[in-house]
Amino acid sequence: MACEARGPERKPADRIVSAATAAGGLLRIRRAAVDVMLADARRALPNECCGLLIGAAASIERAVPARNLRPSPDRYLIDPADHCAALRAARAAGLEVVGAYHSHPDGVLRPSEVDCREAYYPEFIYAIVAPEPAGGRRVAAYRLQRDAYDEISLRVVP
């Protein structure tokens, strides 16, 4: 089945996205987290980068780069050791791993069919970053399912 955007009638079910919706439909993300993701995306060219998103409720506080065990221009696989390290660091800070990010070197800020098919954590926020501007936007966030996706509105904060 093709990976398609869901209609507006679909409501996010997990508490992270629900909290963002309750807060005016926006998920807050720190500018520093966006900067880390963009630097990681540029560093990984021509391949995809990947990493984890650390936060709480309706906010992403940090982005933590991870090793891509499947380096290519259209695939990523987060190193499990990096995932575990991010979990420990998040817990130590009273936060949690709320999602993952990866880049699309071609600048397309929509989930690919591979992204949807390999979305193993339905409660996660999946961010996609473009190493170069893509129609004015450089980052987008989604809730992914195996056959569809919901975009999450982002608000970049200091």
C-alpha contacts under 8 A as a table, 3 or more apart, distances in Angstrom:
res1	aa1	res2	aa2	distance
1	M	147	D	5.99
2	A	113	E	6.55
2	A	147	D	6.11
2	A	148	A	7.59
3	C	111	P	7.74
3	C	112	S	6.95
3	C	113	E	5.16
3	C	116	C	6.32
3	C	146	R	7.48
3	C	147	D	4.70
3	C	148	A	4.73
3	C	149	Y	7.11
4	E	147	D	6.83
4	E	148	A	4.81
4	E	149	Y	6.38
5	A	148	A	5.70
5	A	149	Y	5.12
5	A	150	D	6.11
5	A	151	E	7.83
6	R	9	E	7.95
6	R	10	R	6.59
6	R	148	A	6.21
6	R	149	Y	5.90
6	R	150	D	5.75
7	G	10	R	6.04
8	P	11	K	7.53
10	R	150	D	7.89
12	P	17	V	6.01
12	P	18	S	6.11
12	P	143	R	7.64
12	P	150	D	7.65
13	A	17	V	7.16
13	A	18	S	6.42
14	D	17	V	5.73
14	D	18	S	5.96
14	D	123	E	5.49
15	R	18	S	4.83
15	R	19	A	5.80
15	R	57	A	7.15
15	R	123	E	7.97
16	I	19	A	5.26
16	I	20	A	6.43
16	I	56	A	7.56
16	I	57	A	4.99
16	I	58	A	5.58
16	I	98	V	7.56
16	I	123	E	7.63
17	V	20	A	4.95
17	V	21	T	6.14
17	V	27	L	7.39
17	V	57	A	7.98
17	V	58	A	6.75
17	V	125	I	7.83
17	V	152	I	7.55
18	S	21	T	4.96
18	S	22	A	6.12
19	A	22	A	4.98
19	A	23	A	6.19
19	A	57	A	6.05
19	A	58	A	5.29
20	A	23	A	5.00
20	A	24	G	6.84
20	A	25	G	5.38
20	A	26	L	5.04
20	A	27	L	4.85
20	A	28	R	7.73
20	A	57	A	7.46
20	A	58	A	4.59
20	A	59	S	7.73
21	T	24	G	5.56
21	T	25	G	3.67
21	T	26	L	6.04
21	T	27	L	7.66
22	A	25	G	6.17
23	A	26	L	6.23
23	A	27	L	7.92
23	A	58	A	7.58
25	G	152	I	7.78
25	G	153	S	6.44
26	L	58	A	7.73
26	L	152	I	7.09
26	L	153	S	4.93
26	L	154	L	5.36
26	L	155	R	6.04
27	L	58	A	5.28
27	L	59	S	5.71
27	L	60	I	7.64
27	L	152	I	6.92
27	L	153	S	6.02
27	L	154	L	4.83
27	L	155	R	5.99
28	R	58	A	6.23
28	R	59	S	4.53
28	R	60	I	6.18
28	R	154	L	5.86
28	R	155	R	4.79
28	R	156	V	5.91
28	R	157	V	6.52
29	I	33	A	6.88
29	I	34	V	7.35
29	I	59	S	5.61
29	I	60	I	4.59
29	I	61	E	6.23
29	I	154	L	6.75
29	I	155	R	6.10
29	I	156	V	4.95
29	I	157	V	6.01
30	R	33	A	5.27
30	R	34	V	6.64
30	R	59	S	7.89
30	R	60	I	6.32
30	R	61	E	5.49
30	R	62	R	6.97
30	R	156	V	5.67
30	R	157	V	4.96
30	R	158	P	5.67
31	R	34	V	5.10
31	R	35	D	6.18
31	R	156	V	5.67
31	R	157	V	5.67
31	R	158	P	5.35
32	A	35	D	4.99
32	A	36	V	6.23
32	A	62	R	7.10
32	A	158	P	7.47
33	A	36	V	5.15
33	A	37	M	6.34
33	A	60	I	7.54
33	A	61	E	6.58
33	A	62	R	4.73
33	A	63	A	4.78
34	V	37	M	5.17
34	V	38	L	6.19
34	V	63	A	7.39
34	V	139	V	7.57
35	D	38	L	5.17
35	D	39	A	6.12
36	V	39	A	5.23
36	V	40	D	6.10
36	V	63	A	6.31
36	V	64	V	7.62
36	V	65	P	7.72
37	M	40	D	5.07
37	M	41	A	6.12
37	M	51	G	7.94
37	M	63	A	6.52
37	M	65	P	7.36
37	M	101	Y	7.61
37	M	102	H	7.95
37	M	129	V	6.85
38	L	41	A	5.00
38	L	42	R	6.27
38	L	129	V	6.52
38	L	130	A	7.07
38	L	131	P	5.76
38	L	138	R	7.89
39	A	42	R	5.22
39	A	43	R	6.11
39	A	131	P	7.67
40	D	43	R	5.06
40	D	44	A	6.18
40	D	49	C	6.22
40	D	50	C	7.85
40	D	65	P	6.82
41	A	44	A	5.30
41	A	45	L	6.53
41	A	48	E	6.69
41	A	49	C	5.35
41	A	50	C	7.99
41	A	102	H	7.64
41	A	103	S	5.60
41	A	105	P	7.50
41	A	129	V	7.05
41	A	130	A	6.98
41	A	131	P	5.18
42	R	45	L	5.49
42	R	131	P	5.12
44	A	47	N	5.36
44	A	48	E	6.05
44	A	49	C	5.43
45	L	48	E	6.69
45	L	49	C	7.92
45	L	73	P	7.84
45	L	105	P	6.64
46	P	72	S	7.57
46	P	73	P	5.91
46	P	105	P	6.37
47	N	71	P	5.90
47	N	72	S	4.64
47	N	73	P	4.01
47	N	74	D	7.10
47	N	105	P	6.62
48	E	68	N	7.82
48	E	71	P	6.59
48	E	72	S	6.13
48	E	73	P	5.31
48	E	74	D	6.38
48	E	75	R	6.49
48	E	76	Y	6.31
48	E	102	H	6.35
48	E	103	S	5.01
48	E	104	H	6.03
48	E	105	P	6.24
49	C	65	P	7.81
49	C	66	A	7.83
49	C	67	R	7.75
49	C	68	N	6.36
49	C	71	P	7.85
49	C	76	Y	6.98
49	C	102	H	5.26
49	C	103	S	5.41
50	C	65	P	6.12
50	C	66	A	5.71
50	C	67	R	6.93
50	C	68	N	6.10
50	C	76	Y	6.55
50	C	77	L	7.49
50	C	78	I	6.37
50	C	100	A	7.30
50	C	101	Y	5.46
50	C	102	H	4.12
50	C	103	S	6.72
51	G	63	A	6.81
51	G	64	V	5.39
51	G	65	P	4.11
51	G	66	A	4.46
51	G	67	R	7.51
51	G	78	I	6.71
51	G	100	A	5.67
51	G	101	Y	5.31
51	G	102	H	6.47
52	L	63	A	5.72
52	L	64	V	5.16
52	L	65	P	6.47
52	L	66	A	7.10
52	L	83	H	7.21
52	L	86	A	7.15
52	L	97	V	6.75
52	L	98	V	7.83
52	L	99	G	5.86
52	L	100	A	4.17
52	L	101	Y	5.93
53	L	60	I	6.35
53	L	61	E	7.58
53	L	62	R	5.94
53	L	63	A	4.68
53	L	64	V	6.40
53	L	97	V	5.70
53	L	98	V	5.68
53	L	99	G	4.85
53	L	100	A	5.24
53	L	101	Y	6.88
54	I	60	I	5.76
54	I	61	E	5.74
54	I	62	R	5.05
54	I	63	A	6.12
54	I	64	V	7.51
54	I	86	A	7.85
54	I	90	A	6.27
54	I	95	L	6.63
54	I	96	E	5.60
54	I	97	V	4.57
54	I	98	V	5.69
54	I	99	G	7.15
55	G	58	A	7.91
55	G	59	S	5.59
55	G	60	I	4.33
55	G	61	E	4.82
55	G	62	R	6.68
55	G	90	A	7.74
55	G	95	L	5.40
55	G	96	E	5.59
55	G	97	V	6.39
55	G	98	V	6.00
56	A	59	S	5.61
56	A	60	I	6.73
56	A	61	E	7.73
56	A	95	L	5.62
56	A	96	E	6.20
56	A	98	V	7.08
60	I	63	A	7.76
60	I	98	V	7.57
64	V	86	A	7.10
66	A	78	I	6.06
66	A	79	D	6.46
66	A	82	D	5.61
66	A	83	H	7.46
67	R	77	L	7.95
67	R	78	I	6.00
67	R	79	D	5.47
67	R	82	D	7.05
68	N	71	P	5.55
68	N	76	Y	5.55
68	N	77	L	5.23
68	N	78	I	5.24
68	N	79	D	6.23
69	L	76	Y	6.76
69	L	77	L	5.17
69	L	78	I	6.26
69	L	79	D	5.91
70	R	75	R	6.30
70	R	76	Y	5.11
70	R	77	L	5.38
71	P	75	R	6.56
71	P	76	Y	6.05
71	P	77	L	7.89
72	S	75	R	5.44
72	S	76	Y	7.08
73	P	104	H	7.44
73	P	105	P	6.45
74	D	104	H	7.08
74	D	105	P	7.97
75	R	114	V	7.80
76	Y	102	H	7.37
78	I	82	D	7.21
78	I	83	H	6.98
79	D	82	D	5.32
79	D	83	H	6.42
80	P	83	H	4.87
80	P	84	C	6.18
81	A	84	C	5.16
81	A	85	A	6.20
82	D	85	A	5.01
82	D	86	A	6.12
83	H	86	A	5.14
83	H	87	L	6.25
84	C	87	L	5.01
84	C	88	R	6.30
85	A	88	R	5.17
85	A	89	A	6.19
86	A	89	A	5.08
86	A	90	A	5.96
86	A	97	V	7.08
87	L	90	A	5.18
87	L	91	R	6.18
87	L	96	E	6.64
87	L	97	V	6.01
88	R	91	R	5.25
88	R	92	A	6.17
89	A	92	A	5.11
89	A	93	A	6.38
90	A	93	A	5.18
90	A	94	G	6.29
90	A	95	L	4.77
90	A	96	E	4.93
90	A	97	V	6.40
91	R	94	G	4.94
91	R	95	L	5.34
91	R	96	E	5.89
92	A	95	L	7.41
98	V	123	E	7.87
98	V	124	F	5.62
98	V	125	I	6.23
99	G	123	E	8.00
99	G	124	F	4.40
99	G	125	I	4.33
99	G	126	Y	5.63
99	G	127	A	7.65
100	A	124	F	7.07
100	A	125	I	6.41
100	A	126	Y	5.12
100	A	127	A	6.30
101	Y	126	Y	5.54
101	Y	127	A	4.43
101	Y	128	I	5.65
101	Y	129	V	7.40
102	H	126	Y	7.97
102	H	127	A	6.52
102	H	128	I	5.23
102	H	129	V	6.32
103	S	128	I	5.31
103	S	129	V	4.59
103	S	130	A	5.72
103	S	131	P	7.14
104	H	107	G	5.44
104	H	108	V	6.12
104	H	109	L	6.96
104	H	128	I	6.70
104	H	129	V	6.29
104	H	130	A	5.57
104	H	131	P	7.56
105	P	108	V	7.80
105	P	130	A	6.16
105	P	131	P	6.25
106	D	130	A	7.33
107	G	129	V	7.62
107	G	130	A	4.61
107	G	131	P	6.80
107	G	132	E	6.43
107	G	133	P	6.95
107	G	134	A	5.27
107	G	138	R	7.97
108	V	130	A	7.01
108	V	134	A	6.64
109	L	128	I	5.94
109	L	129	V	6.73
109	L	130	A	6.81
109	L	134	A	7.38
109	L	138	R	7.73
109	L	139	V	6.92
109	L	140	A	6.15
110	R	128	I	7.48
110	R	140	A	7.80
111	P	114	V	7.88
111	P	115	D	5.56
111	P	116	C	6.61
111	P	128	I	7.61
111	P	142	Y	7.97
111	P	149	Y	7.60
112	S	115	D	4.97
112	S	116	C	6.45
113	E	116	C	5.20
113	E	117	R	6.04
113	E	147	D	7.75
114	V	117	R	5.00
114	V	118	E	5.98
115	D	118	E	5.34
115	D	119	A	6.07
115	D	144	L	7.88
116	C	119	A	5.18
116	C	144	L	5.75
116	C	145	Q	5.68
116	C	146	R	4.73
116	C	147	D	6.02
116	C	148	A	6.67
116	C	149	Y	7.36
117	R	145	Q	7.44
117	R	146	R	4.63
117	R	147	D	6.82
118	E	146	R	7.06
119	A	122	P	6.85
119	A	144	L	6.04
119	A	145	Q	6.20
119	A	146	R	6.32
121	Y	124	F	5.42
122	P	143	R	6.87
122	P	144	L	6.30
122	P	145	Q	6.26
123	E	143	R	7.45
124	F	143	R	6.63
124	F	144	L	7.95
125	I	141	A	6.51
125	I	142	Y	5.82
125	I	143	R	5.41
125	I	144	L	7.80
126	Y	141	A	5.50
126	Y	142	Y	5.12
126	Y	143	R	6.10
126	Y	144	L	7.04
127	A	139	V	6.83
127	A	140	A	5.59
127	A	141	A	4.13
127	A	142	Y	6.22
128	I	139	V	5.66
128	I	140	A	5.41
128	I	141	A	6.24
129	V	138	R	5.59
129	V	139	V	4.39
129	V	140	A	6.63
130	A	133	P	6.35
130	A	134	A	6.63
130	A	138	R	5.05
130	A	139	V	6.38
131	P	138	R	7.22
132	E	138	R	6.95
133	P	136	G	5.54
133	P	137	R	5.87
133	P	138	R	5.30
134	A	137	R	5.35
134	A	138	R	6.06
137	R	140	A	7.64
140	A	151	E	7.54
140	A	152	I	7.56
140	A	153	S	7.80
140	A	154	L	7.22
141	A	151	E	5.92
141	A	152	I	5.32
141	A	153	S	7.13
141	A	154	L	7.10
142	Y	149	Y	6.41
142	Y	150	D	5.45
142	Y	151	E	4.37
142	Y	152	I	5.26
143	R	149	Y	5.70
143	R	150	D	5.21
143	R	151	E	6.46
143	R	152	I	7.09
144	L	148	A	6.32
144	L	149	Y	4.55
144	L	150	D	6.60
145	Q	148	A	5.25
145	Q	149	Y	5.86
